[in-house]
Amino acid sequence: MKSVLKYLSFLFSALFLWAAYVQLNDPDAGIWIGIYLVAALGSLLYGLNRLPKAVSLLLALAFGGLAVAFWPDVFEGVTIGGGDIVNIERGRESLGMAVTALFFLILWVFPQKK
């Protein structure tokens, strides 16, 4: 399982880098690029056996907190045209942070192979 997570962490690093890249056209791009770059770095460090277990938990809690903080007042889905664009955007951001939090929680539960 740990070797699978190692390779999965490299895949997630690439996905987080892609998520940072697609934020370039976002009005608050700087914030989201920074957030996803932190996620990419944490994931890469896990794959390189350099992420302390406590940092995995800290990242999981931080991203979980962001998921809660960005949850929209009214969840209207994630599809454009399905409701108020602000609620949809916040729903997308929140769900992205929830996935990221879950990923780092998994990395915390299964620490790196030494």
N, C-alpha and C positions, 0 to 999 in steps of 0.2 A: 504493500500500500504506500509506503513512504517513497519508493522510487517512482511510483505513478504520480504522487503529489509533486515530486521534484520536476518531472516533465510538464505536469499540468501548471506548475508555477511559472515556467518559461512561457507557456502558451498564454497564461493570464497576463504576464508582463507585456507581451505583444498586444493583447486586447486592451489593456489599460493605456498603452501608448497610443493605440488607435483612438480610443475614447478621448484622450487628451487632444489629439489632432483634430477630430471633428468638432471640438469646442471652439475652434478658431472663429467661426461666424456667430458665436453666441454673444449677446450683449455683455454678459459678465464672464467672458472667456478666461480672464486671468485667474479667477478663483477656481474654476473647474479644471483648467489645465494643471494648476498646482495640485489640486486634489488627486487627479488621476495620475500625475507623475509620482506622487508619494506612494500611491497604490502600486504602480509599476515597479518602483524601486524596492518596496517591501517584498513584492512577489519575486523579483530577481534575486534579492538577497536570500530568500528562502531556498531557491533553486541552487544557489552557490553555497549553501550551508553556513550562511553568515547572519541569519536573522535570529536574534535571541527570542526564546519562547515568550518572554514577558512582552516583547515588542509586538508579537503576533496578537496577543490579547489586547494590548493597548490600541492597536490599529482596528481590531474588530469592534472594540467599544467606541472608538472615535467615529468610525464609519456608521455604526449603528446609531449613534447620537445624531449624525448628520441625516440619516434616513428619517428619524423622527422629526428633526427640526425642519426638514424640507417637505414633510407631508402636507399636501394641500388642504385648505379648509374644506373643500368638497372634492372628493376623488371622482373624476369624470373619465377615467380611462387614460390611455396613452396615445390614442389615434387622433391625428389632426382632423378637425371637423366634428369631433365628438362632443364638444362643449367649449367652455372658456379656455382659451389658449394658455392663460397663466396657470390655471389649475392643471391642465394637461402637462405643461412644462415642469411644474413642481412635482407632479406625480412621477414623471420620467426620472427626474433627478433623485427623488426619494427611493424609487425602486433600484436605480443604479447603485446607490449607496448601500441599500439592503443586500444586494448581491455581493458587493465588495465586502461588507461586514461578515456575511456568511462564509465567504472564501477565507478570510483571515481567521475566523473562528475555527474552521476546519484545520487550517495550518497550525493553530494553537493546540488543538486536540491531538494532532499527529505531528509532533516535533520532528525536526530534521534528523536524518541519519548521520551519525558522527563517523 
